[in-house]
Every structure is written in structure tokens, then in C-alpha cells.
Amino acid sequence: MYREIVHSKRTAVTMWQTIRRFTFRTDGTALIEFAIIAPLIFVIVLGVLDFGLLAFRQMEVQNAVQAGAEYAIQFGYSSTSISTAVKNASPTFAGEGLSVTVNEFCGCPSSTGVTEISTGTCTATSTCTGSTVVGNYVNISASATYDTVVRYAHFKLGSYPLTASATVRVP
């Protein structure tokens, strides 16, 4: 009788192990999870990379305009020289795709910026109201377009305008 009980327990354990082996196997689970999650992670990484490049290019346009402003402060107004300084300060665009506008004007400083009196240099009759002093200013602006790495057709993204400007007083 003891042998029959032990044999039936062994048979029950063996059957349970066999059933468990087929129903609770997890051999391919990680591969299936990876196949589901990997495209999502790839899209997220690509989006972060794309918007990181967008921010970098915007900073590059701003730095190029600042380089043009520094050139104008140091050497005075020369439209072509300031444009060249701006384009040379932007290695990614390498002078292509970056449009630069340089304007000289006579203006009066105020708490909100510079008020333009006339285009070109100041004359002897140019005056400001109050105690502010009239001066010659240069406005430098640059614009470019950033095209995303991937055309996100469903989200209507693809190209972003990049703009920057600076106004400085020149001697």
C-alpha cells in the first residue's frame, strides 16, 4: 500500500511539473517585450536628438549675431564686413542658408530699447527728448531654417525658422 501511495504522489508531481512547464514558461518573454518597446524608445531618442539639434542651431544663429555685434562695436559700421563676420561665426550653416540683414540708424536709448529717429547716421540736428543722448546704432538680424532629421508627417513638423537679432551702439 505504501508503494502505491508513493507511486501516485510521484505521478501527480510529475504531471504537475509537466503542466507547469508548458503553461508558465518565460523563455521568449524578454524578446517579445523588447520587440514592443524598442520602436518606442527609438522614436523617443530620435525626437530628443532632433529637438536638441534644433536648440543647438538656434544658439548658433544667436552666437553668430552676437559676433557681428561685437565686430560692429570694435570696428564700426560696415554692412558687408558685419555680414561676413556673422556668416564666418556660423560653421554649421557655413554662410549658406543664413540670411543676414544689417541696418544702421540714428536713435535714442530708452528703458524699453532704442527708439529710431532716422535711418543712417545721426546729423547735427538729431536730438532726443529728455536727458538721453542721440547715437548711431546698428541692428543685426539673421535668419535660417532648420529641417528636422525625420519628416514627422503626421505631426506637421518638418522645418523651423531660426531668428536672432541684436542692436548695438557704434562709435
TORLUMFI-701593 format. One record per residue (C-alpha): residue in one letter; y, x, z; residue number from 1. Coordinates in steps of 0.25 Angstrom, whole numbers, plus 5000, padded with zeros to 4 digits. Each point is the difference from the previous one (the first is absolute). Example, Ala and Ser with C-alpha at 12.3 -4.5 7.8 and 13.67 -1.06 7.14 Angstrom:
REC,residu,v,u,w,num
REC,a,4982,5049,5031,1
REC,s,5014,5006,4998,2
//
This chain:
REC,residu,v,u,w,num
REC,m,5000,5000,5000,1
REC,y,5009,5011,5003,2
REC,r,4998,5006,4986,3
REC,e,5004,4987,4994,4
REC,i,5013,4999,5007,5
REC,v,5004,5014,4997,6
REC,h,4996,4998,4986,7
REC,s,5008,4988,4999,8
REC,k,5012,5006,5006,9
REC,r,4999,5012,4990,10
REC,t,4999,4990,4989,11
REC,a,5012,4992,5005,12
REC,v,5008,5013,5002,13
REC,t,4996,5005,4986,14
REC,m,5004,4987,4994,15
REC,w,5014,5000,5007,16
REC,q,5003,5014,4996,17
REC,t,4996,4997,4985,18
REC,i,5009,4988,5000,19
REC,r,5011,5008,5007,20
REC,r,4999,5011,4990,21
REC,f,5003,4990,4988,22
REC,t,5011,4992,5007,23
REC,f,5008,5010,5008,24
REC,r,5001,5012,4990,25
REC,t,5013,5006,4999,26
REC,d,4997,5011,4990,27
REC,g,5010,4996,4989,28
REC,t,5011,4993,5008,29
REC,a,5009,5012,5000,30
REC,l,5000,5001,4985,31
REC,i,5003,4986,4999,32
REC,e,5011,5000,5009,33
REC,f,5006,5013,4993,34
REC,a,4999,4993,4987,35
REC,i,5008,4988,5005,36
REC,i,5011,5008,5008,37
REC,a,5001,5012,4991,38
REC,p,5008,4993,4989,39
REC,l,5010,4994,5010,40
REC,i,5002,5014,5007,41
REC,f,5002,5006,4986,42
REC,v,5011,4989,4996,43
REC,i,5007,5002,5014,44
REC,v,5000,5015,4998,45
REC,l,5005,4999,4986,46
REC,g,5011,4990,5004,47
REC,v,5005,5010,5012,48
REC,l,5000,5011,4990,49
REC,d,5008,4993,4990,50
REC,f,5011,4995,5010,51
REC,g,5000,5014,5006,52
REC,l,5003,5005,4986,53
REC,l,5011,4990,4998,54
REC,a,5007,5004,5013,55
REC,f,4999,5014,4996,56
REC,r,5006,4998,4987,57
REC,q,5011,4992,5006,58
REC,m,5003,5011,5010,59
REC,e,5000,5010,4988,60
REC,v,5011,4992,4993,61
REC,q,5008,4999,5013,62
REC,n,4999,5015,5002,63
REC,a,5004,5003,4985,64
REC,v,5013,4991,5002,65
REC,q,5003,5008,5013,66
REC,a,4998,5013,4992,67
REC,g,5010,4995,4990,68
REC,a,5010,4996,5011,69
REC,e,4998,5014,5007,70
REC,y,5003,5006,4986,71
REC,a,5013,4992,4998,72
REC,i,5005,5003,5014,73
REC,q,4998,5015,4998,74
REC,f,5004,5001,4985,75
REC,g,5009,4988,4998,76
REC,y,4999,4989,4989,77
REC,s,4992,5004,4987,78
REC,s,4992,4988,4995,79
REC,t,4990,5008,4992,80
REC,s,4998,5010,5011,81
REC,i,4998,4990,5011,82
REC,s,4990,4992,4990,83
REC,t,4993,5013,4998,84
REC,a,4999,5003,5015,85
REC,v,4994,4987,5003,86
REC,k,4990,5001,4989,87
REC,n,4996,5014,5004,88
REC,a,4998,4995,5014,89
REC,s,4990,4990,4996,90
REC,p,4987,5008,4996,91
REC,t,4991,4988,4998,92
REC,f,5009,4993,4990,93
REC,a,5003,5013,4994,94
REC,g,5013,4995,4994,95
REC,e,4992,4989,4993,96
REC,g,5001,4986,5004,97
REC,l,5011,5002,5010,98
REC,s,5013,4995,4996,99
REC,v,5013,5005,5007,100
REC,t,5014,4995,5000,101
REC,v,5012,5008,5005,102
REC,n,5013,4993,5002,103
REC,e,5013,5006,5005,104
REC,f,5010,4991,5007,105
REC,c,5013,5001,5009,106
REC,g,4997,4992,5013,107
REC,c,5004,4998,5014,108
REC,p,4990,5001,5012,109
REC,s,4997,4988,5009,110
REC,s,4991,4996,5010,111
REC,t,4990,4994,4990,112
REC,g,5001,5011,4990,113
REC,v,5009,5004,4989,114
REC,t,5010,4990,4993,115
REC,e,5002,5004,4986,116
REC,i,5015,5000,4995,117
REC,s,4998,5005,4986,118
REC,t,4990,5008,4991,119
REC,g,5002,5014,4998,120
REC,t,5008,5010,5009,121
REC,c,5011,4996,5009,122
REC,t,5014,5000,4996,123
REC,a,5013,5003,5008,124
REC,t,5003,4986,5001,125
REC,s,4986,4996,5006,126
REC,t,5001,4996,5014,127
REC,c,4991,4993,5010,128
REC,t,5004,4989,5010,129
REC,g,5001,5004,5015,130
REC,s,4998,5015,5004,131
REC,t,4988,5003,4991,132
REC,v,5002,5011,4990,133
REC,v,4997,4998,4985,134
REC,g,4990,5009,4994,135
REC,n,4991,5003,4988,136
REC,y,4986,4994,5001,137
REC,v,4987,5001,4992,138
REC,n,4990,4990,4999,139
REC,i,4986,5005,4996,140
REC,s,4989,4990,4997,141
REC,a,4986,5002,4995,142
REC,s,4989,4990,4996,143
REC,a,4986,5001,4995,144
REC,t,4987,4992,4999,145
REC,y,4987,5002,5008,146
REC,d,4988,4995,4993,147
REC,t,4988,4997,5009,148
REC,v,4987,5008,4999,149
REC,v,4993,4987,4997,150
REC,r,5006,4988,4994,151
REC,y,4998,4989,5010,152
REC,a,5000,4989,4990,153
REC,h,4996,4988,5010,154
REC,f,5012,5004,5009,155
REC,k,5010,5002,4989,156
REC,l,5003,5015,5005,157
REC,g,5001,5011,4990,158
REC,s,5013,5007,5000,159
REC,y,5011,5001,5010,160
REC,p,5015,5004,4998,161
REC,l,5004,5012,5008,162
REC,t,5015,5002,5003,163
REC,a,5009,5008,5009,164
REC,s,5015,5003,5000,165
REC,a,5010,5009,5008,166
REC,t,5015,5000,5000,167
REC,v,5006,5013,5005,168
REC,r,5015,5006,5000,169
REC,v,5002,5011,4991,170
REC,p,5011,5011,5001,171
//
